[in-house]
Amino acid sequence: MTDFNKNIPFNSLPLLPPKTTLETTKVLRKTINASRALAQLNGMLTNLPNPTLFLDTIHLQEAKASSEIENIITTNDDLYKSLVADKKFDNLATKEVISYKEALWNGLHEIEKRPFISTSLCIDIVQRIKKNSAGIRATPGTTLKNTKGDTIYTPPTGDAVIREKLANLETFINNDDAMDPLIKMALMHYQFEAIHPFTDGNGRTGRILLLLYLKLEKLLDTPAIFLSEYIIANKEDYYSKLREVTENNDWESWILYMLDMVEYTSKKGLERLKNVTNLMEQTTIEIKEKLPKVYTKELVEILFRLPYTKRQFLIDEKLGTPKTVGNYLIALEEAGFLTSEKVGKEKLYLNHRLMAVLEQS
């Protein structure tokens, strides 16, 4: 038991690492399975001819799922259209999801420049998500409530206390120790959520940190994994396991949950990647057969970068004059590869088979 009282700020939140046995037999067994699944996904990504090709789509899907956990709901259709179309979408949920994706992209660039997860990086991420200048939470009286409105947790309060906890977390994450990185990731995620350093955006920032950590530890060169999708499907378990650590020091159940998440999403990611690459290969064969004068490798890559495309994308890749590439898109639509839609003053073309693969649960 901890000295936790849900109605009092948890300023005595223990620092990391916990003073308990973490690497139990169950945990070690599950760690092997999760590591193997992650390595298989990483292997396939590394062997792709162009590993960055699907990144925009993958990161948007993760952004969409992570935002959904916070009840920020948008559709794939709105999301991809708003990214491709010149017309500005007023849908607030779509804007928030795109902000999340931009925060993730920027975090990945920062990690490449300086392989270190810091408090200042966390602040930068939340500011990009929220599109404001938010810093460490200064307002007292922050509580976390359940759907009935009952207080279930009161995070630490006071700038000095929060910064001390974050400094400890920073040291723990970046220290080179013997702990398995996936176990460490579970601890790091719990601690960040328990500190709850920001007024808003903690969940989304914490989930971006998971992806950055996988990259930092070289477990996933390209963070092409939908961790948030698993949390949505197992949301009740996620929150109850977090509470079990806080209230009963039950680290084992929490670590097992997180390892399950890594294993499941790695396998799912591998399956989805295979489906997309198979579809891309099939589409290549079909376009070569039906439209040999239209086909180029670069053209097919554009059609698979995002589900929606437009004439300007082909022009930017120097695939022909505006008239020529316009004719390519018309021919692709007539042959059944794309469906067009007018958005504002421009025409967008949807790779409907790609969208169908992305929407498979």
RODO-2510 file (C-alpha; in nm, 4 decimals, decimal comma):
residues 361
     n   res          X          Y          Z
     1     m     0,0000     0,0000     0,0000
     2     t     0,1097     0,3603    -0,0607
     3     d     0,0169     0,6648     0,1479
     4     f    -0,2188     0,7701    -0,1292
     5     n    -0,5399     0,9662    -0,0715
     6     k    -0,7321     1,0402    -0,3924
     7     n    -0,8535     1,3777    -0,2573
     8     i    -0,5099     1,5107    -0,1561
     9     p    -0,2350     1,6148    -0,4033
    10     f    -0,0033     1,3142    -0,4374
    11     n     0,3132     1,5123    -0,3611
    12     s     0,4636     1,1987    -0,2087
    13     l     0,4463     1,0196    -0,5459
    14     p     0,7539     0,7906    -0,5168
    15     l     1,0484     0,8664    -0,7410
    16     l     1,1737     0,6162    -1,0004
    17     p     1,2894     0,3427    -1,0015
    18     p     1,0374     0,1730    -0,7692
    19     k     1,1721    -0,0105    -0,4659
    20     t     1,0201    -0,3435    -0,5628
    21     t     1,0959    -0,6460    -0,7804
    22     l     0,9908    -0,5624    -1,1347
    23     e     1,1399    -0,8431    -1,3420
    24     t     0,9113    -1,1232    -1,2247
    25     t     0,8891    -1,4503    -1,4203
    26     k     0,5607    -1,3402    -1,5808
    27     v     0,7073    -1,0036    -1,6813
    28     l     1,0267    -1,1535    -1,8254
    29     r     0,8299    -1,4095    -2,0270
    30     k     0,6023    -1,1404    -2,1675
    31     t     0,9018    -0,9125    -2,2388
    32     i     1,0504    -1,1785    -2,4686
    33     n     0,7247    -1,2037    -2,6695
    34     a     0,6811    -0,8259    -2,6940
    35     s     1,0452    -0,7709    -2,7967
    36     r     1,0214    -1,0406    -3,0632
    37     a     0,7024    -0,8926    -3,2147
    38     l     0,8549    -0,5429    -3,2150
    39     a     1,1740    -0,6711    -3,3794
    40     q     0,9703    -0,8390    -3,6565
    41     l     0,7867    -0,5123    -3,7288
    42     n     1,1131    -0,3186    -3,7250
    43     g     1,2700    -0,5733    -3,9613
    44     m     0,9929    -0,5340    -4,2163
    45     l     1,0073    -0,1547    -4,1956
    46     t     1,3841    -0,1576    -4,2425
    47     n     1,3538    -0,3792    -4,5507
    48     l     1,0948    -0,1642    -4,7259
    49     p     1,2328     0,0019    -5,0417
    50     n     1,1075     0,3355    -4,9064
    51     p     1,0457     0,3116    -4,5279
    52     t     0,9287     0,6750    -4,5070
    53     l     0,6550     0,6262    -4,7679
    54     f     0,3707     0,5361    -4,5277
    55     l     0,4868     0,7530    -4,2373
    56     d     0,2407     1,0382    -4,2850
    57     t    -0,0504     0,7965    -4,2969
    58     i     0,0710     0,5943    -3,9962
    59     h     0,1337     0,9010    -3,7815
    60     l    -0,2066     1,0453    -3,8685
    61     q    -0,3739     0,7179    -3,7699
    62     e    -0,1892     0,7217    -3,4356
    63     a    -0,2793     1,0897    -3,3873
    64     k    -0,6442     1,0141    -3,4600
    65     a    -0,6551     0,7242    -3,2103
    66     s    -0,4647     0,9144    -2,9395
    67     s    -0,6996     1,2119    -2,9736
    68     e    -1,0003     0,9782    -2,9636
    69     i    -0,8964     0,8681    -2,6136
    70     e    -0,9540     1,2330    -2,5124
    71     n    -1,2947     1,2281    -2,6889
    72     i    -1,1609     1,4328    -2,9817
    73     i    -1,3331     1,2508    -3,2651
    74     t    -1,2864     1,2948    -3,6376
    75     t    -1,3190     1,0662    -3,9411
    76     n    -1,0357     0,9358    -4,1590
    77     d    -1,2053     1,1027    -4,4522
    78     d    -1,2094     1,4506    -4,2926
    79     l    -0,8587     1,4031    -4,1624
    80     y    -0,6911     1,3105    -4,4911
    81     k    -0,8942     1,5619    -4,6898
    82     s    -0,7972     1,8459    -4,4577
    83     l    -0,4297     1,7536    -4,4928
    84     v    -0,4405     1,7466    -4,8745
    85     a    -0,6984     2,0150    -4,9632
    86     d    -0,6201     2,3852    -4,9975
    87     k    -0,9624     2,4605    -4,8496
    88     k    -0,9276     2,5159    -4,4751
    89     f    -1,1409     2,2907    -4,2569
    90     d    -1,3062     2,4456    -3,9525
    91     n    -1,3471     2,1110    -3,7761
    92     l    -1,1762     2,1650    -3,4380
    93     a    -1,1241     1,7912    -3,3813
    94     t    -0,9459     1,7554    -3,7165
    95     k    -0,7212     2,0528    -3,6341
    96     e    -0,6302     1,8987    -3,2953
    97     v    -0,5422     1,5644    -3,4560
    98     i    -0,3194     1,7353    -3,7137
    99     s    -0,1521     1,9343    -3,4322
   100     y    -0,0806     1,6038    -3,2546
   101     k     0,0758     1,4602    -3,5705
   102     e     0,2935     1,7720    -3,6105
   103     a     0,4016     1,7473    -3,2436
   104     l     0,5002     1,3829    -3,2987
   105     w     0,6952     1,4640    -3,6175
   106     n     0,8785     1,7458    -3,4452
   107     g     0,9578     1,5252    -3,1446
   108     l     1,1107     1,2637    -3,3769
   109     h     1,3298     1,5309    -3,5405
   110     e     1,4416     1,6562    -3,1966
   111     i     1,5312     1,3013    -3,0856
   112     e     1,7400     1,2546    -3,4011
   113     k     1,9258     1,5804    -3,3371
   114     r     1,9686     1,5172    -2,9643
   115     p     1,8887     1,1651    -2,8375
   116     f     1,7521     1,2769    -2,4999
   117     i     1,4007     1,3024    -2,3529
   118     s     1,3833     1,6149    -2,1384
   119     t     1,1290     1,8249    -1,9504
   120     s     1,1722     2,0994    -2,2109
   121     l     1,0929     1,8497    -2,4905
   122     c     0,7721     1,7524    -2,3034
   123     i     0,6752     2,1202    -2,2790
   124     d     0,7465     2,1704    -2,6490
   125     i     0,5255     1,8704    -2,7368
   126     v     0,2275     1,9901    -2,5312
   127     q     0,2582     2,3433    -2,6726
   128     r     0,2479     2,2047    -3,0262
   129     i    -0,0505     1,9823    -2,9455
   130     k    -0,2456     2,2645    -2,7814
   131     k    -0,1169     2,5426    -3,0109
   132     n    -0,0506     2,7663    -2,7097
   133     s     0,2324     2,8613    -2,4739
   134     a     0,1279     2,6297    -2,1887
   135     g     0,3979     2,5398    -1,9387
   136     i     0,4129     2,3402    -1,6170
   137     r     0,0736     2,3375    -1,4456
   138     a     0,0539     2,6242    -1,1951
   139     t    -0,3164     2,6194    -1,1092
   140     p    -0,3947     2,4450    -0,7797
   141     g    -0,7041     2,2290    -0,7471
   142     t    -0,6398     1,9980    -1,0460
   143     t    -0,8177     1,6649    -1,0019
   144     l    -0,8915     1,3695    -1,2279
   145     k    -1,2518     1,2533    -1,2262
   146     n    -1,4351     0,9516    -1,3615
   147     t    -1,7403     0,9672    -1,5902
   148     k    -1,9676     1,0046    -1,2856
   149     g    -1,7755     1,3133    -1,1735
   150     d    -1,6097     1,1438    -0,8715
   151     t    -1,2483     1,2365    -0,7960
   152     i    -1,0220     0,9356    -0,8573
   153     y    -0,6818     1,1060    -0,8387
   154     t    -0,5273     1,4368    -0,7352
   155     p    -0,1827     1,4804    -0,8963
   156     p     0,1152     1,6497    -0,7276
   157     t     0,0829     2,0260    -0,7008
   158     g     0,3299     2,3158    -0,6854
   159     d     0,5867     2,4126    -0,9488
   160     a     0,8890     2,2969    -0,7448
   161     v     0,7332     1,9575    -0,6638
   162     i     0,6267     1,8909    -1,0245
   163     r     0,9689     1,9929    -1,1603
   164     e     1,1471     1,7701    -0,9054
   165     k     0,9370     1,4706    -1,0184
   166     l     1,0024     1,5538    -1,3858
   167     a     1,3774     1,5918    -1,3249
   168     n     1,3814     1,2463    -1,1642
   169     l     1,1828     1,1065    -1,4583
   170     e     1,4273     1,2670    -1,7051
   171     t     1,7240     1,1083    -1,5243
   172     f     1,5516     0,7699    -1,5093
   173     i     1,4634     0,7670    -1,8820
   174     n     1,8066     0,8722    -2,0042
   175     n     2,0212     0,6708    -1,7617
   176     d     2,2016     0,3803    -1,9203
   177     d     2,1118     0,0936    -1,6874
   178     a     2,0487    -0,2801    -1,7072
   179     m     1,6682    -0,2576    -1,7032
   180     d     1,4933    -0,3923    -2,0135
   181     p     1,3819    -0,0881    -2,2170
   182     l     1,0232    -0,2129    -2,2542
   183     i     0,9881    -0,2493    -1,8767
   184     k     1,1435     0,0950    -1,8403
   185     m     0,8937     0,2334    -2,0922
   186     a     0,6029     0,1056    -1,8792
   187     l     0,7456     0,2748    -1,5680
   188     m     0,8142     0,5976    -1,7521
   189     h     0,4591     0,6129    -1,8902
   190     y     0,2977     0,5553    -1,5506
   191     q     0,5167     0,8211    -1,3874
   192     f     0,4482     1,0862    -1,6501
   193     e     0,0718     1,0320    -1,6255
   194     a     0,0898     1,0336    -1,2430
   195     i     0,2864     1,3612    -1,2371
   196     h     0,0279     1,5065    -1,4785
   197     p     0,2478     1,8132    -1,5344
   198     f     0,0163     2,0102    -1,7649
   199     t    -0,3322     2,1523    -1,7345
   200     d    -0,4346     1,9736    -2,0543
   201     g    -0,2722     1,7444    -2,3107
   202     n    -0,0982     1,5089    -2,0629
   203     g    -0,2385     1,1897    -2,2160
   204     r    -0,1436     1,2837    -2,5701
   205     t     0,2029     1,4064    -2,4657
   206     g     0,2596     1,0837    -2,2708
   207     r     0,1656     0,8716    -2,5715
   208     i     0,3996     1,0669    -2,8017
   209     l     0,6786     1,0058    -2,5482
   210     l     0,6211     0,6288    -2,5847
   211     l     0,6917     0,6505    -2,9594
   212     l     0,9938     0,8757    -2,9064
   213     y     1,1304     0,6333    -2,6483
   214     l     1,1018     0,3356    -2,8869
   215     k     1,2999     0,5393    -3,1401
   216     l     1,5515     0,6533    -2,8761
   217     e     1,6163     0,2944    -2,7689
   218     k     1,6514     0,1848    -3,1352
   219     l     1,3670    -0,0623    -3,0886
   220     l     1,1729     0,0894    -3,3769
   221     d     1,3714     0,2938    -3,6319
   222     t     1,0478     0,4271    -3,7824
   223     p     0,7722     0,4671    -3,5198
   224     a     0,5101     0,2933    -3,7322
   225     i     0,2897     0,1572    -3,4569
   226     f    -0,0626     0,2394    -3,3346
   227     l    -0,0226     0,2196    -2,9550
   228     s    -0,3255     0,4407    -2,8892
   229     e    -0,5499     0,2025    -3,0828
   230     y    -0,4835    -0,0636    -2,8162
   231     i    -0,5568     0,1778    -2,5310
   232     i    -0,8928     0,2697    -2,6891
   233     a    -0,9870    -0,0982    -2,7159
   234     n    -0,8757    -0,1612    -2,3549
   235     k    -0,9453     0,1801    -2,2024
   236     e    -1,1014     0,0565    -1,8788
   237     d    -0,8075    -0,1752    -1,8139
   238     y    -0,5622     0,1064    -1,8899
   239     y    -0,7047     0,3356    -1,6214
   240     s    -0,7660     0,0611    -1,3645
   241     k    -0,4067    -0,0702    -1,3992
   242     l    -0,2700     0,2838    -1,3583
   243     r    -0,4784     0,3181    -1,0388
   244     e    -0,3545    -0,0183    -0,9088
   245     v     0,0041     0,1094    -0,9191
   246     t    -0,0917     0,4291    -0,7369
   247     e    -0,3119     0,2656    -0,4737
   248     n    -0,1527    -0,0780    -0,4246
   249     n     0,1957    -0,0550    -0,5753
   250     d     0,0928    -0,3255    -0,8265
   251     w     0,3611    -0,2720    -1,0870
   252     e     0,3445    -0,6227    -1,2316
   253     s    -0,0110    -0,5919    -1,3720
   254     w     0,0695    -0,2516    -1,5226
   255     i     0,3932    -0,3691    -1,6873
   256     l     0,2146    -0,6772    -1,8276
   257     y    -0,0573    -0,4507    -1,9724
   258     m     0,2028    -0,2322    -2,1440
   259     l     0,3946    -0,5337    -2,2783
   260     d     0,0672    -0,6780    -2,4107
   261     m     0,0092    -0,3454    -2,5846
   262     v     0,3526    -0,3529    -2,7510
   263     e     0,3126    -0,7158    -2,8620
   264     y    -0,0417    -0,6747    -2,9953
   265     t     0,0187    -0,3457    -3,1779
   266     s     0,3466    -0,4740    -3,3281
   267     k     0,1691    -0,7792    -3,4724
   268     k    -0,1205    -0,5639    -3,5914
   269     g     0,1197    -0,3108    -3,7427
   270     l     0,3054    -0,5880    -3,9253
   271     e    -0,0208    -0,7266    -4,0645
   272     r    -0,1401    -0,3819    -4,1767
   273     l     0,1954    -0,3024    -4,3357
   274     k     0,1873    -0,6316    -4,5274
   275     n    -0,1666    -0,5542    -4,6470
   276     v    -0,0648    -0,2064    -4,7678
   277     t     0,2539    -0,3275    -4,9399
   278     n     0,0633    -0,6173    -5,1032
   279     l    -0,2001    -0,3725    -5,2262
   280     m     0,0723    -0,1430    -5,3583
   281     e     0,2359    -0,4318    -5,5480
   282     q    -0,1017    -0,5409    -5,6882
   283     t    -0,1864    -0,1829    -5,7918
   284     t     0,1532    -0,1511    -5,9637
   285     i     0,0867    -0,4664    -6,1701
   286     e    -0,2669    -0,3528    -6,2618
   287     i    -0,1650     0,0016    -6,3663
   288     k     0,1215    -0,1395    -6,5774
   289     e    -0,1273    -0,3687    -6,7527
   290     k    -0,4184    -0,1269    -6,7978
   291     l    -0,2381     0,2074    -6,8291
   292     p     0,1232     0,1423    -6,9380
   293     k     0,1684     0,5031    -7,0598
   294     v     0,0560     0,6398    -6,7225
   295     y     0,2604     0,4069    -6,4984
   296     t     0,5750     0,5161    -6,3175
   297     k     0,7093     0,3942    -5,9829
   298     e     0,6941     0,7553    -5,8556
   299     l     0,3269     0,7845    -5,9491
   300     v     0,2305     0,4711    -5,7519
   301     e     0,4274     0,5988    -5,4506
   302     i     0,2296     0,9246    -5,4579
   303     l    -0,0973     0,7269    -5,4627
   304     f     0,0138     0,5399    -5,1475
   305     r     0,1695     0,8247    -4,9505
   306     l    -0,1750     0,9333    -4,8306
   307     p    -0,5203     0,8030    -4,9285
   308     y    -0,6012     1,1344    -5,1007
   309     t    -0,3903     1,2934    -5,3714
   310     k    -0,4246     1,5838    -5,6149
   311     r    -0,2756     1,7173    -5,9355
   312     q    -0,0285     1,9457    -5,7548
   313     f     0,1400     1,6466    -5,5858
   314     l     0,2209     1,4982    -5,9278
   315     i     0,3403     1,8363    -6,0566
   316     d     0,5669     1,8753    -5,7505
   317     e     0,7247     1,5377    -5,8301
   318     k     0,7849     1,6587    -6,1904
   319     l     0,5727     1,3807    -6,3420
   320     g     0,4550     1,6077    -6,6239
   321     t     0,2834     1,9345    -6,7127
   322     p    -0,0394     2,0256    -6,5275
   323     k    -0,2386     1,9061    -6,8315
   324     t    -0,0473     1,5758    -6,8559
   325     v    -0,0771     1,4827    -6,4877
   326     g    -0,4430     1,5897    -6,4933
   327     n    -0,4957     1,3370    -6,7747
   328     y    -0,3118     1,0700    -6,5704
   329     l    -0,5507     1,1183    -6,2770
   330     i    -0,8574     1,1122    -6,5034
   331     a    -0,7321     0,7885    -6,6638
   332     l    -0,6687     0,6332    -6,3201
   333     e    -1,0206     0,7255    -6,2127
   334     e    -1,1778     0,5870    -6,5301
   335     a    -0,9856     0,2602    -6,4763
   336     g    -1,1251     0,2341    -6,1203
   337     f    -0,8070     0,3024    -5,9222
   338     l    -0,9239     0,6380    -5,7823
   339     t    -1,2492     0,8205    -5,7092
   340     s    -1,2600     1,1989    -5,7352
   341     e    -1,4331     1,4583    -5,5221
   342     k    -1,4536     1,8353    -5,5464
   343     v    -1,3330     2,0067    -5,2273
   344     g    -1,3579     2,3828    -5,2517
   345     k    -1,2209     2,4768    -5,5933
   346     e    -0,9947     2,1748    -5,6390
   347     k    -1,0411     1,8091    -5,7162
   348     l    -0,9075     1,5437    -5,4803
   349     y    -0,8566     1,1814    -5,5779
   350     l    -0,9095     0,9024    -5,3246
   351     n    -0,7220     0,5716    -5,3336
   352     h    -1,0309     0,3956    -5,1953
   353     r    -0,8619     0,0556    -5,1645
   354     l    -0,5876     0,2058    -4,9460
   355     m    -0,8481     0,3762    -4,7281
   356     a    -1,0304     0,0421    -4,6884
   357     v    -0,7087    -0,1273    -4,5641
   358     l    -0,6431     0,1563    -4,3163
   359     e    -0,9953     0,1307    -4,1770
   360     q    -0,9784    -0,2440    -4,1122
   361     s    -1,0001    -0,3043    -3,7375
***
